[in-house]
């Protein structure tokens, strides 16, 4: 009877602890500890039984039977499940393989991500990868084994390891690595014939998804991977939550990312204004499928003040992000009237209506090309900055402008163009060997724009930390190598010369501009920028618009450059400028 009672108690305890619900294919440390705890707990009634029935000689110790019972029970319960797991995940055999050979794979990074990748890629008899080893620069990990797979060396050893083990694919499992670390790893991998893939940064991984799902070919963004941007979400949410947020250029690269990030801040409404119906439709459908917010989408041109006023009158926005602009430098150089009317007049219309309708905050998306502008596009954005400064100094609406450099992946930008040229088989065109640009990812730039909006108060110009500029030529050559091609042999690299309006090197601030820190380490603010007389500026913009209406492109271009360079920046004319801008300063 006592034995029967103990058996019933054992069964109930095992049920209670979920021992019969464990999936043996995923048996882990937690399950083993759980089983061991149950078995040693059962040793208590077993010891009591031993005392009553004197199962063993008391001289052999009163703990012998319960300890043996606990150990044997734990061994039996875990051993059976370990066997079933081993059978479920047993390596594929020649009979299983058929005609498909698994890819011999080397993993860079013997950390948590690397260990997880091994488990996910090795599951089942039909796994597509055969992991040959790890590489890791940590000396403590050399010669260690993870799931039976050895750490074979360091990053510098990748070429020799890949040759010795006939590696087909190299997986970079370093989601927290910086851009410089990824570049160093990629340089070593590029000396092999293996395909190189990577995990994105941690900020791009989706919680709960399998890591292997995110493996992808290495891209230029990985080599530029920057430190993750930390923003004060509470501060951003505080000025956006419950507000009616309007985004002009809502279908563009910056505008659509602004829409995604603002939608997460629980605004009362989100009004997306754009001239291109397809792009507005795309972001509308994306937000409908990925958020609980139903955006208000309006097709309108910011140059048409009547249409924009109708939007303000109907939807009463309280926060405005002005991202609508023509940004292509050579195209705008050929079409100054379009650049002036869209960029300057569109900004003035939206800004004046923001004051009229009591908008709390107005944030302008500006560019580094507004500094010492050599192009029509840059000059129009400089005048837009003047509008923001002047309106901020003369109204209760909090105006601010955010100035930053190139963003990776935006429509019409450098990287998509280079990729398209490579897909066509070349040639890849580079303007000049020494030309440099600042680069930032779109999500990073937009997150800092929204943070700057929380800081902005009265006509400030904010400058984002863009890091160090990079050579265009180096980016082009790396992109070619990433496609498994050899620059100059497989793909021709053609140097076309600097195009009209382009600079060799962009700048983020004028020589006479002083910067002061803000509450965010990656955002700085221009101190003591010149005061702008809005009556004079408004008159000059009217003159510009008349030049455009009269189809006098040369007159419009000349007056624009004089306005951007001279009217409100006399001290800047005394600073040194590069040769491409010198003639505009006269």
Secondary structure as the mmCIF struct_conf table of DSSP 4:
data_model
#
loop_
_struct_conf.conf_type_id
_struct_conf.id
_struct_conf.beg_label_comp_id
_struct_conf.beg_label_asym_id
_struct_conf.beg_label_seq_id
_struct_conf.end_label_comp_id
_struct_conf.end_label_asym_id
_struct_conf.end_label_seq_id
HELX_RH_AL_P HELX_RH_AL_P1 UNK A 2 UNK A 16
TURN_TY1_P TURN_TY1_P1 UNK A 17 UNK A 18
HELX_RH_3T_P HELX_RH_3T_P1 UNK A 19 UNK A 21
HELX_RH_3T_P HELX_RH_3T_P2 UNK A 24 UNK A 26
HELX_RH_AL_P HELX_RH_AL_P2 UNK A 29 UNK A 53
TURN_TY1_P TURN_TY1_P2 UNK A 54 UNK A 54
BEND BEND1 UNK A 56 UNK A 56
HELX_RH_3T_P HELX_RH_3T_P3 UNK A 58 UNK A 60
TURN_TY1_P TURN_TY1_P3 UNK A 62 UNK A 63
HELX_RH_AL_P HELX_RH_AL_P3 UNK A 64 UNK A 88
TURN_TY1_P TURN_TY1_P4 UNK A 89 UNK A 89
HELX_LH_PP_P HELX_LH_PP_P1 UNK A 90 UNK A 92
HELX_RH_AL_P HELX_RH_AL_P4 UNK A 94 UNK A 97
TURN_TY1_P TURN_TY1_P5 UNK A 98 UNK A 99
HELX_LH_PP_P HELX_LH_PP_P2 UNK A 100 UNK A 102
STRN STRN1 UNK A 103 UNK A 108
BEND BEND2 UNK A 111 UNK A 111
HELX_RH_AL_P HELX_RH_AL_P5 UNK A 112 UNK A 121
BEND BEND3 UNK A 122 UNK A 122
BEND BEND4 UNK A 124 UNK A 124
TURN_TY1_P TURN_TY1_P6 UNK A 125 UNK A 126
BEND BEND5 UNK A 128 UNK A 128
STRN STRN2 UNK A 129 UNK A 135
BEND BEND6 UNK A 137 UNK A 137
HELX_RH_3T_P HELX_RH_3T_P4 UNK A 139 UNK A 141
TURN_TY1_P TURN_TY1_P7 UNK A 142 UNK A 143
STRN STRN3 UNK A 145 UNK A 146
TURN_TY1_P TURN_TY1_P8 UNK A 147 UNK A 148
STRN STRN4 UNK A 149 UNK A 153
HELX_RH_3T_P HELX_RH_3T_P5 UNK A 155 UNK A 157
HELX_RH_AL_P HELX_RH_AL_P6 UNK A 158 UNK A 164
TURN_TY1_P TURN_TY1_P9 UNK A 165 UNK A 166
STRN STRN5 UNK A 169 UNK A 172
TURN_TY1_P TURN_TY1_P10 UNK A 175 UNK A 176
HELX_RH_AL_P HELX_RH_AL_P7 UNK A 179 UNK A 189
TURN_TY1_P TURN_TY1_P11 UNK A 190 UNK A 191
BEND BEND7 UNK A 192 UNK A 194
STRN STRN6 UNK A 195 UNK A 198
HELX_RH_3T_P HELX_RH_3T_P6 UNK A 202 UNK A 204
BEND BEND8 UNK A 205 UNK A 205
HELX_LH_PP_P HELX_LH_PP_P3 UNK A 206 UNK A 206
TURN_TY1_P TURN_TY1_P12 UNK A 207 UNK A 208
BEND BEND9 UNK A 209 UNK A 209
HELX_RH_3T_P HELX_RH_3T_P7 UNK A 211 UNK A 214
STRN STRN7 UNK A 216 UNK A 217
HELX_RH_AL_P HELX_RH_AL_P8 UNK A 220 UNK A 223
TURN_TY1_P TURN_TY1_P13 UNK A 224 UNK A 224
HELX_LH_PP_P HELX_LH_PP_P4 UNK A 227 UNK A 230
HELX_RH_AL_P HELX_RH_AL_P9 UNK A 233 UNK A 240
TURN_TY1_P TURN_TY1_P14 UNK A 241 UNK A 242
STRN STRN8 UNK A 244 UNK A 248
TURN_TY1_P TURN_TY1_P15 UNK A 249 UNK A 251
BEND BEND10 UNK A 252 UNK A 252
HELX_RH_AL_P HELX_RH_AL_P10 UNK A 253 UNK A 263
TURN_TY1_P TURN_TY1_P16 UNK A 264 UNK A 265
BEND BEND11 UNK A 268 UNK A 268
STRN STRN9 UNK A 269 UNK A 274
BEND BEND12 UNK A 275 UNK A 275
HELX_RH_AL_P HELX_RH_AL_P11 UNK A 277 UNK A 290
BEND BEND13 UNK A 291 UNK A 292
STRN STRN10 UNK A 296 UNK A 299
TURN_TY1_P TURN_TY1_P17 UNK A 302 UNK A 303
HELX_RH_AL_P HELX_RH_AL_P12 UNK A 305 UNK A 315
BEND BEND14 UNK A 318 UNK A 318
STRN STRN11 UNK A 319 UNK A 322
HELX_RH_AL_P HELX_RH_AL_P13 UNK A 329 UNK A 334
HELX_RH_AL_P HELX_RH_AL_P14 UNK A 336 UNK A 339
HELX_RH_PI_P HELX_RH_PI_P1 UNK A 340 UNK A 345
HELX_RH_AL_P HELX_RH_AL_P15 UNK A 346 UNK A 356
TURN_TY1_P TURN_TY1_P18 UNK A 357 UNK A 358
BEND BEND15 UNK A 360 UNK A 360
STRN STRN12 UNK A 361 UNK A 365
HELX_RH_3T_P HELX_RH_3T_P8 UNK A 368 UNK A 370
TURN_TY1_P TURN_TY1_P19 UNK A 371 UNK A 372
BEND BEND16 UNK A 375 UNK A 375
HELX_RH_AL_P HELX_RH_AL_P16 UNK A 376 UNK A 394
BEND BEND17 UNK A 395 UNK A 397
STRN STRN13 UNK A 398 UNK A 403
STRN STRN14 UNK A 406 UNK A 408
TURN_TY1_P TURN_TY1_P20 UNK A 409 UNK A 409
TURN_TY1_P TURN_TY1_P21 UNK A 411 UNK A 412
BEND BEND18 UNK A 413 UNK A 413
HELX_RH_AL_P HELX_RH_AL_P17 UNK A 414 UNK A 423
TURN_TY1_P TURN_TY1_P22 UNK A 424 UNK A 425
HELX_LH_PP_P HELX_LH_PP_P5 UNK A 427 UNK A 427
STRN STRN15 UNK A 428 UNK A 430
BEND BEND19 UNK A 431 UNK A 431
TURN_TY1_P TURN_TY1_P23 UNK A 433 UNK A 434
STRN STRN16 UNK A 436 UNK A 437
STRN STRN17 UNK A 439 UNK A 441
HELX_RH_AL_P HELX_RH_AL_P18 UNK A 442 UNK A 455
BEND BEND20 UNK A 458 UNK A 459
STRN STRN18 UNK A 460 UNK A 464
BEND BEND21 UNK A 468 UNK A 468
STRN STRN19 UNK A 470 UNK A 471
HELX_RH_AL_P HELX_RH_AL_P19 UNK A 472 UNK A 482
TURN_TY1_P TURN_TY1_P24 UNK A 483 UNK A 484
STRN STRN20 UNK A 487 UNK A 487
TURN_TY1_P TURN_TY1_P25 UNK A 488 UNK A 490
STRN STRN21 UNK A 491 UNK A 491
STRN STRN22 UNK A 493 UNK A 495
HELX_LH_PP_P HELX_LH_PP_P6 UNK A 498 UNK A 499
TURN_TY1_P TURN_TY1_P26 UNK A 500 UNK A 501
BEND BEND22 UNK A 504 UNK A 504
STRN STRN23 UNK A 505 UNK A 505
BEND BEND23 UNK A 508 UNK A 509
TURN_TY1_P TURN_TY1_P27 UNK A 511 UNK A 512
STRN STRN24 UNK A 514 UNK A 517
BEND BEND24 UNK A 519 UNK A 520
TURN_TY1_P TURN_TY1_P28 UNK A 521 UNK A 522
STRN STRN25 UNK A 523 UNK A 527
BEND BEND25 UNK A 528 UNK A 528
HELX_LH_PP_P HELX_LH_PP_P7 UNK A 529 UNK A 531
HELX_RH_AL_P HELX_RH_AL_P20 UNK A 534 UNK A 549
TURN_TY1_P TURN_TY1_P29 UNK A 550 UNK A 551
HELX_RH_AL_P HELX_RH_AL_P21 UNK A 553 UNK A 562
HELX_RH_PI_P HELX_RH_PI_P2 UNK A 563 UNK A 567
BEND BEND26 UNK A 568 UNK A 568
HELX_RH_3T_P HELX_RH_3T_P9 UNK A 570 UNK A 574
BEND BEND27 UNK A 575 UNK A 575
HELX_RH_AL_P HELX_RH_AL_P22 UNK A 579 UNK A 582
HELX_RH_3T_P HELX_RH_3T_P10 UNK A 583 UNK A 585
#
